[in-house]
Amino acid sequence: MTGLTARYDSDEVELERETTLRDFQQWVIHSFGLQEQDDLRRRIGDEAQIKQMLSPIFDEMRDGDSLWLCRSIVLGPLLGHRGIALVRAGRPLIYLKILNY
């Protein structure tokens, strides 16, 4: 999850559900099937490290903003992605793609 590319004012994603940082951590652990001994699981479980990984979002976050799990609008065989977005006034402001499928 290093080197995540941020997309700004992304209209290519659909908001799935509002999330918290803790819920997002659990979503990543489940999505990747991470085990206790996995280094990535330890890094994701550390709040400071996960905020650093998601720095494009946390650097811009203001009061009233929220985190949302998102997915691409276009879905198909070998086409689609899921991730997290900073949402302001009901619109995804910054989107980080986490999973491709």
N, C-alpha and C positions, 0 to 999 in steps of 0.2 A: 504494500500500500504506500510505498514511497513514490515521490514524483507524480502525484495526482495532478491532473490538468483541470483547472477551473474553467468553466464556461459561464459567461456573464449574461444576464437577462435571457436565460435560455427558454425558448418557447418550444423546444423539442421534448420536454418532459411533462409527465402527468404526475401530480401530487397524489401519493397513495395514502399516507397517514402522518400526522404530526408525531414527532419522536423526541426523546430526551437523549442526552449523551450516553447515559447508561443503557438505555434501550438500544441505541445504535450499536454500542459495543457488543451487546448480546446478539444482535442481528448479524453482525460481521462474523462472530465466532460460529454461529449456527450455519450461516451461508457457506463458509469455507470449511466447515467440519473440523475446526481447530481443536486439538487435544491440549491437556494441561501442560505438557512438556514443550509445546510448540513456542518458538521464540516470538512469532507474530502474535500469538494469544497473550503472552506476557506484555508485549508492547501495547497492544490494544487495551489491555486491562489497566494500564497506567494512565491516569487522567491527563497528566502533563504531556505524555507522549502522543496520545490520541488527539489532543488539542493542537499539538505541533503538526501532526499529519494533516489535520483539517484546517491549517492556519489560514488559507484563503477565506474560509468562512468565519472563523473566530476573530480574525483581524478586522473584519467589517461589521461584525454583529453589534447591534444597538438595542436599546430597550424597545420592547414591542416586537422584535424579530422572533422567528421561530425556526426550528429545524424540522425538516420533513423528509421521509423516505420517498423516493421518486422512482419512476421507470420511464423508459423511452416511450414515446407515443407510437412509433412504428415498431411492430413486433412481427417476427416471422422466424423461419428456420435459420439458425446462425445469425440472427439479426436482433439486436436489442441490448439494453443495458439498464442497470439499476444503480442507484446511488443516493446521495444525501444533498439537500439543498438548504440554503439560507433563504427563508421566505420573508418578504417584507410587503405589507399591505396586500396579502393574498397572491403575490407573484414571486416565482422563483428568481432571486437576484443572482445567486451564485450556486452552481451545480457542480458537484464532484462525482464523476463516474467511478463506481467501485467494482461492479461486476459486468462483464460482457457475456452474452450468451447468444 
